Amino acid sequence: MSDTGLDTASIRRDFPILKREIGGHPLTYLDNAATTQKPRAVIDALVDFYEHHNANVHRGVHTLSEEATALYEGARVKAAGFLGACDPGSIIFTRGTTESINLVAQGWARQNLRSGDEILLSEMEHHSNIIPWQIAARETGAVLRYIPVTDEGLLDMDEAGRMITEKTALLALTHTSNVLGTINPVADLIRLARSRGALVLLDAAQGVPRQPLDVTALDCDFLACSGHKMLAPTGIGVLYGKPELLERMEPPSGGGGMIRQVWREGADWREPPWRFEPGTPDISGAVGLGVALDYLSALGLQRVQAHEAALTRQALRGLEAIPGVTVYGPSGGVARGGVVSFNVDGVHPHDVAQVLDEVGVAVRAGHHCCQLLMKRLGVAATVRLSFAPYNDAADVERLLRGIGRVKEVFGDDGEQKRALP
Ligand code: PMP
């Protein structure tokens, strides 16, 4: 049992892949910001769906189709509950955060943005929360602006206060940075945006898996997240949108299942969310997502948050004590999610990740789809570790020992002393 009330030994038994060894070492999976592992309950739910309930949704009157529809729509109700949305109709199933943001950039932005309107982003955005807006800006004549990031890796709130103006049509902001772990003061920013008439979209790909989030309490207009980053299968994600906004939004793409009536020259749309889900959706993925959300809810997001915060403190303390290691992002008592980026002096992040892999430690190295932030940090890439509920103190110790091995291989001057296998 961890100090924060999560029984990690028991949680680890729920994740079959954690029994794997890599090169004779126990798997230490610290690449959860990229994607998390899946518990047995989620894997079993997929098998059970295909063995017992598989059929297409919404279109059949036969038993299997009714069962599949009930499971699919049941997952929507669970997702609404998990995110604090009052109306399951405000939950659109997508392939993930990227598709959710694109849906707003194409569906809402095309209709509502005028030349000169401003879309406010930040320097710490993932490319998934930049490129869709660049495309929308090109199409509408809207202008992109970026809230700067301070040297400590926080949003510059003074600048944010000046940049959110009556010209701001939309603030599209990451809840938790996938590089720095910074948790942005989104409640304050939403209030500010609201007072100046702007809408707010939260990229909560890293936020939703790591702390309780309530879209109703936050009063955000849109929120995007990915199932695969919170124990669910790949290929399923969520866009939450305020019902009154979704109601007025045109679907950016069309197909079966989203229309009321079709005639030769046109069609009229079904109500949200189905208006935005043309074609056969990822039915089993949604079912798996529902089970993953049940699993996370049973652990308790507050406990998950405290657990990851303790592991993050342990990792920060350990990394900061190693000479030649630079840690990026906020330190001290600042709110920070379970994501830590660092570099080892003179050693390329890919080499660090490769040496760590030799001892079974999986981390990510690269720009993490955040090239604007890399530029701000003055680096080409970082090594990133990120936590999930099944990580424990022993994982952090193995990571820190692995960095010791990096130093053995490369020396303090970064000159390689030994061959990599
Ligand atoms: N935003 C953030 C903050 C992310 O971390 C990620 C995934 N790395 C995404 C967006 C994109 O998520 P997906 O690839 O699941 O669409």
Boltz pocket constraint, residues with backbone or C-beta under 6 A from the ligand:
constraints:
  - pocket:
      binder: B
      contacts: [[A, 33], [A, 34], [A, 95], [A, 96], [A, 97], [A, 98], [A, 99], [A, 126], [A, 128], [A, 129], [A, 174], [A, 176], [A, 177], [A, 178], [A, 203], [A, 205], [A, 206], [A, 226], [A, 368], [A, 369]]
      max_distance: 6.0
